Structures are given as structure tokens and as C-alpha cells.
Amino acid sequence: MDTPEEAPLATADAPQPQHGYTADKEAYLRRLRRIEGQVRGIARMVEEDKYCIDILTQVSAVTKALHAVSLGLVEEHIGHCVIGAASEPDPGLRAEAIDIKVKEAADAIGRLLR
């Protein structure tokens, strides 16, 4: 099973790979654009010397919003990529594929918790 670094490059003829979040891609992009706007607003607050507690409140809101996106992506990874690995027809490859995808999810969760 290819890791993201080893995956072959898509060509014009080859279909783009489907990721777990593909069906919700536009919703994720809307949320990320909203978060981006919030971050610009925080920068503006700093430029305008706003009260530190007000800035921290906005930073907290952005952090929570990013965590929500992250948890959604983890859920999509488990529901799509891990389940997809479990569907591997070759039993020898199936266990390895599942281990890889579960480790990816566990590592991602670990980075979120740091």
C-alpha cells in the first residue's frame, strides 16, 4: 500500500484519488475560509492595539474551529481510509494496510493533543 509520499502522481488520464473528506470538501473549504478571516481579524486587532483578553478570546475561537476541522478529518480518515484498508482483498496485505492507516490516525491524533 502506498504511503502519501510514495503514491504515484496523478496524470491527466488517471482519476484523482478519492479521500474521505472529498464529499464534504466544499464545507471544509468554507470553514477554513471563515477561520482564515478570523485569523486576519486577530492580526487586525493586534495592529489596532485591542485589549489582550479580547484577542485571546478570538484566538480561542480559532483554535476551537481548527480542532473541529481536525476532528472531522480524523473521522473521515477512519471512516474512509481505515475501512478501505479493511476491504483489501488480499488477507496478507489487509493487516498491513489496516496497521498503516490506524497508525496514521493515531499519529495525527497525537499531534492534535500536543
C-alpha positions as CSV (number, residue, x, y, z in Angstrom):
1,M,0.0,0.0,0.0
2,D,1.4,3.4,-1.0
3,T,2.1,6.0,1.7
4,P,1.3,9.6,0.8
5,E,4.9,10.2,0.0
6,E,5.1,7.1,-2.3
7,A,1.8,7.5,-4.1
8,P,2.2,7.9,-7.8
9,L,1.5,11.3,-9.3
10,A,-1.9,11.6,-11.0
11,T,-1.8,12.1,-14.7
12,A,-4.4,13.9,-16.8
13,D,-5.8,10.5,-17.8
14,A,-5.9,9.0,-14.3
15,P,-8.7,9.8,-11.9
16,Q,-7.9,11.9,-8.9
17,P,-7.8,9.8,-5.7
18,Q,-10.9,10.0,-3.5
19,H,-10.2,11.0,0.1
20,G,-12.6,10.5,2.9
21,Y,-13.3,14.2,3.0
22,T,-14.0,14.6,-0.7
23,A,-17.8,14.5,-0.4
24,D,-17.6,17.4,2.2
25,K,-14.7,19.2,0.5
26,E,-16.7,22.4,-0.1
27,A,-17.9,22.5,3.5
28,Y,-14.3,22.1,4.8
29,L,-13.2,24.9,2.4
30,R,-15.9,27.2,3.7
31,R,-15.0,26.5,7.3
32,L,-11.3,27.1,6.6
33,R,-12.0,30.4,4.7
34,R,-14.0,31.5,7.7
35,I,-11.1,30.6,10.0
36,E,-8.7,32.4,7.7
37,G,-10.9,35.5,8.1
38,Q,-10.9,35.2,11.9
39,V,-7.1,35.0,11.9
40,R,-6.9,38.1,9.7
41,G,-9.3,39.8,12.2
42,I,-6.9,38.8,15.1
43,A,-4.0,40.3,13.3
44,R,-6.0,43.5,12.8
45,M,-6.8,43.5,16.5
46,V,-3.1,43.3,17.3
47,E,-2.3,46.1,14.8
48,E,-5.0,48.3,16.5
49,D,-3.7,47.5,20.0
50,K,-7.0,46.0,21.1
51,Y,-7.4,44.6,24.7
52,C,-5.3,41.4,25.2
53,I,-8.2,39.4,26.6
54,D,-10.4,40.2,23.6
55,I,-7.5,39.0,21.3
56,L,-7.2,35.8,23.4
57,T,-10.9,35.2,23.2
58,Q,-10.6,35.3,19.4
59,V,-7.6,33.1,19.4
60,S,-9.5,30.5,21.5
61,A,-12.4,30.6,18.9
62,V,-10.0,30.0,16.1
63,T,-8.3,27.2,18.0
64,K,-11.7,25.5,18.6
65,A,-12.7,25.9,15.0
66,L,-9.4,24.3,13.8
67,H,-9.9,21.5,16.3
68,A,-13.4,20.9,14.8
69,V,-12.0,20.7,11.3
70,S,-9.2,18.4,12.5
71,L,-11.6,16.0,14.3
72,G,-13.8,15.9,11.2
73,L,-10.8,15.0,9.1
74,V,-9.8,12.3,11.6
75,E,-13.3,10.9,11.5
76,E,-13.3,10.9,7.7
77,H,-9.9,9.2,7.7
78,I,-11.1,6.4,9.9
79,G,-14.4,6.0,8.1
80,H,-12.9,6.0,4.6
81,C,-9.2,5.2,4.7
82,V,-9.1,2.7,7.6
83,I,-12.3,1.0,6.4
84,G,-11.0,1.0,2.9
85,A,-7.8,-0.8,4.1
86,A,-10.0,-3.4,5.8
87,S,-11.6,-4.0,2.4
88,E,-8.2,-5.1,0.9
89,P,-9.0,-8.4,-0.8
90,D,-5.5,-9.9,-0.1
91,P,-5.5,-11.0,3.5
92,G,-1.7,-10.7,3.7
93,L,-1.9,-7.0,2.6
94,R,-5.1,-6.3,4.5
95,A,-3.5,-6.5,8.0
96,E,-0.5,-4.3,6.9
97,A,-2.8,-1.8,5.3
98,I,-5.0,-1.5,8.3
99,D,-2.0,-1.1,10.6
100,I,-0.6,1.7,8.4
101,K,-3.9,3.6,8.3
102,V,-4.6,3.2,12.0
103,K,-1.0,4.3,12.8
104,E,-1.6,7.4,10.6
105,A,-4.8,8.2,12.5
106,A,-3.1,7.6,15.9
107,D,-0.1,9.8,15.0
108,A,-2.5,12.6,13.7
109,I,-4.5,12.4,17.0
110,G,-1.2,12.6,19.0
111,R,-0.2,15.7,17.1
112,L,-3.6,17.3,17.8
113,L,-3.2,16.6,21.5
114,R,0.3,18.2,21.9
